[in-house]
């Protein structure tokens, strides 16, 4: 895109909060992706557990029961974990897509976030182990995310969920996938999605220039390093020079964003991706969609799965914004 879209609002671009947890940037090993993921997942789970196990909520969220299953496709299975809320239901339903640059992380890395949402929001949370790049190029991971949403719509009632409340949610790359799932569901006349929760999402591969938030936070020191002038995650594509503009890869570049689910944005102030989210929120609004926006001051990218005061504030805001369960079904 030759011009940047307007922003939903103009942020302050302040400094990180004193209690912001800022881990070193992750450098992926493209030559040995499987070996890297195994090591990195163990290291990240260990680190996050050290953070979470000292919180008051840890023993309570660990009481949440889970079911592991698979969605069987013609050429592969999609591992899925279902987090079961307490009580009989019907419960609100959320399909959650983890972040990790389309190439890292796992269900286990993100386990504490859906546990919290299930425990304190009484949500039925369904999250897939979608296929990752660079081994699996666009749109394979997206296909898994879309198929999980369809499966959730068809089967969530078996686990006490109300399909009329089904929302999609994701952070970072997962936020990109959640936005793309909504576009694809509209285009393919798929299941109704009641709401989309986009948590510090990447919304375009096509900037080829740096936004204000990239210039302010993208050069290191705020966890995520990002410079769109040098390209952005080309490993996600088989043919990045043409595929990056596809609306299911870059929702911000879609010509038509009408008739999409209401959107709730969760953004970190000190995040290179902040402006991408703000531009997408503005374009959604301009195409007639309802938008709710939250910026958490002093937080950095990926703050959601590191327990800080604003982490729980953000998750509680998401719970409050969930579409309600209907009192009766047709």
QUIBELDA-V536431 format. One record per residue. RES is the residue in three letters. PHI is phi in whole degrees, -180 to 180 (none if undefined). PSI is psi as a letter, one per 40 degrees, with the letter a starting at -180 (none if undefined). Layout:
[[RES;PHI;PSI] [RES;PHI;PSI]]
This chain:
[[UNK;none;h] [UNK;-84;d] [UNK;-129;i] [UNK;-82;i] [UNK;-78;i] [UNK;-65;i] [UNK;-97;i] [UNK;-60;d] [UNK;-156;i] [UNK;-101;h] [UNK;-78;i] [UNK;-86;d] [UNK;55;f] [UNK;-82;a] [UNK;-95;i] [UNK;-63;i] [UNK;-69;i] [UNK;-58;d] [UNK;-96;e] [UNK;-64;h] [UNK;-88;h] [UNK;-123;h] [UNK;-86;i] [UNK;-62;i] [UNK;-61;i] [UNK;-98;h] [UNK;-106;h] [UNK;-74;i] [UNK;-93;g] [UNK;-67;d] [UNK;-78;d] [UNK;-138;g] [UNK;-63;d] [UNK;-65;d] [UNK;-61;d] [UNK;-63;d] [UNK;-62;d] [UNK;-58;d] [UNK;-66;d] [UNK;-65;d] [UNK;-63;d] [UNK;-61;d] [UNK;-64;d] [UNK;-70;d] [UNK;-61;d] [UNK;-61;d] [UNK;-64;d] [UNK;-65;d] [UNK;-63;d] [UNK;-61;d] [UNK;-69;d] [UNK;-75;d] [UNK;-68;e] [UNK;-98;e] [UNK;-88;i] [UNK;-62;d] [UNK;-78;e] [UNK;-56;d] [UNK;-65;d] [UNK;-78;d] [UNK;-72;d] [UNK;-74;e] [UNK;-83;e] [UNK;-65;h] [UNK;-83;i] [UNK;-128;i] [UNK;-127;h] [UNK;-101;h] [UNK;-144;a] [UNK;-135;i] [UNK;-95;h] [UNK;-86;h] [UNK;-112;i] [UNK;-62;d] [UNK;-119;e] [UNK;-167;i] [UNK;-109;i] [UNK;-108;h] [UNK;-65;h] [UNK;-136;h] [UNK;-116;h] [UNK;-115;h] [UNK;-101;h] [UNK;-98;h] [UNK;-71;i] [UNK;-78;i] [UNK;94;i] [UNK;-88;d] [UNK;86;a] [UNK;-71;i] [UNK;-108;i] [UNK;-67;i] [UNK;-119;h] [UNK;-130;h] [UNK;-98;h] [UNK;-113;h] [UNK;-113;h] [UNK;-74;i] [UNK;-90;a] [UNK;137;f] [UNK;64;f] [UNK;66;e] [UNK;-139;e] [UNK;-130;i] [UNK;76;i] [UNK;-162;i] [UNK;-58;d] [UNK;-67;d] [UNK;-60;d] [UNK;-98;e] [UNK;-57;d] [UNK;-71;d] [UNK;-67;d] [UNK;-63;d] [UNK;-62;d] [UNK;-63;d] [UNK;-64;d] [UNK;-69;d] [UNK;-72;d] [UNK;-97;e] [UNK;-109;e] [UNK;54;f] [UNK;-98;i] [UNK;-86;h] [UNK;-109;h] [UNK;-122;h] [UNK;-136;h] [UNK;-96;i] [UNK;-93;g] [UNK;-74;i] [UNK;-69;i] [UNK;-114;i] [UNK;-80;i] [UNK;-85;e] [UNK;-67;d] [UNK;-117;h] [UNK;-82;i] [UNK;-52;h] [UNK;-108;f] [UNK;-62;d] [UNK;-62;d] [UNK;-63;d] [UNK;-56;d] [UNK;-64;d] [UNK;-67;d] [UNK;-66;d] [UNK;-64;d] [UNK;-66;d] [UNK;-61;d] [UNK;-62;d] [UNK;-61;d] [UNK;-61;d] [UNK;-61;d] [UNK;-83;d] [UNK;-121;e] [UNK;-62;d] [UNK;-62;d] [UNK;-66;d] [UNK;-110;e] [UNK;91;e] [UNK;-96;i] [UNK;-102;h] [UNK;-63;d] [UNK;-69;e] [UNK;-103;e] [UNK;-59;h] [UNK;-121;i] [UNK;-118;i] [UNK;-150;i] [UNK;-166;i] [UNK;-118;i] [UNK;60;b] [UNK;-60;d] [UNK;-65;d] [UNK;-67;d] [UNK;-61;d] [UNK;-67;d] [UNK;-63;d] [UNK;-63;d] [UNK;-67;d] [UNK;-60;d] [UNK;-65;d] [UNK;-62;d] [UNK;-67;d] [UNK;-63;d] [UNK;-65;d] [UNK;-67;d] [UNK;-98;e] [UNK;53;f] [UNK;-82;a] [UNK;-59;i] [UNK;-70;h] [UNK;-110;h] [UNK;-76;d] [UNK;-162;i] [UNK;-120;h] [UNK;-108;h] [UNK;-112;h] [UNK;-103;h] [UNK;29;g] [UNK;-79;i] [UNK;-83;h] [UNK;-119;e] [UNK;-158;i] [UNK;-100;e] [UNK;-108;e] [UNK;-67;d] [UNK;57;e] [UNK;-150;i] [UNK;-96;h] [UNK;-79;i] [UNK;-61;d] [UNK;-69;d] [UNK;-63;d] [UNK;-62;d] [UNK;-79;d] [UNK;-124;e] [UNK;-91;e] [UNK;-99;e] [UNK;106;i] [UNK;98;e] [UNK;-127;f] [UNK;78;d] [UNK;-97;h] [UNK;-98;h] [UNK;-153;h] [UNK;-142;g] [UNK;-68;e] [UNK;-64;d] [UNK;-100;e] [UNK;94;i] [UNK;-147;h] [UNK;55;f] [UNK;-61;d] [UNK;-63;e] [UNK;-73;e] [UNK;-119;i] [UNK;-77;d] [UNK;-132;g] [UNK;-61;d] [UNK;-67;d] [UNK;-116;d] [UNK;-79;d] [UNK;-60;d] [UNK;-87;e] [UNK;-61;h] [UNK;-61;d] [UNK;-79;e] [UNK;-98;d] [UNK;-123;g] [UNK;-55;d] [UNK;-62;d] [UNK;-91;e] [UNK;-67;h] [UNK;-71;d] [UNK;-124;h] [UNK;-115;f] [UNK;-78;i] [UNK;58;f] [UNK;-110;i] [UNK;-63;i] [UNK;-52;i] [UNK;-116;h] [UNK;-118;h] [UNK;-99;h] [UNK;-122;h] [UNK;-125;i] [UNK;-90;h] [UNK;-64;d] [UNK;-98;g] [UNK;-136;h] [UNK;-57;d] [UNK;-85;e] [UNK;-55;d] [UNK;-68;d] [UNK;-60;d] [UNK;-67;d] [UNK;-64;d] [UNK;-69;d] [UNK;-68;d] [UNK;-61;d] [UNK;-65;d] [UNK;-70;d] [UNK;-59;d] [UNK;-63;d] [UNK;-65;d] [UNK;-96;e] [UNK;92;e] [UNK;-99;i] [UNK;-74;h] [UNK;-133;h] [UNK;-124;h] [UNK;-129;h] [UNK;-128;h] [UNK;-114;h] [UNK;-102;h] [UNK;-62;h] [UNK;80;e] [UNK;-89;i] [UNK;-113;i] [UNK;-54;i] [UNK;73;e] [UNK;-67;e] [UNK;-62;d] [UNK;-99;e] [UNK;-119;h] [UNK;-68;h] [UNK;-135;i] [UNK;-56;d] [UNK;-76;e] [UNK;-61;d] [UNK;-72;d] [UNK;-61;d] [UNK;-66;d] [UNK;-67;d] [UNK;-68;d] [UNK;-65;d] [UNK;-65;d] [UNK;-59;d] [UNK;-65;d] [UNK;-91;e] [UNK;-64;i] [UNK;-64;i] [UNK;-77;i] [UNK;-77;h] [UNK;-70;i] [UNK;-70;d] [UNK;-145;i] [UNK;-109;i] [UNK;-68;none]]
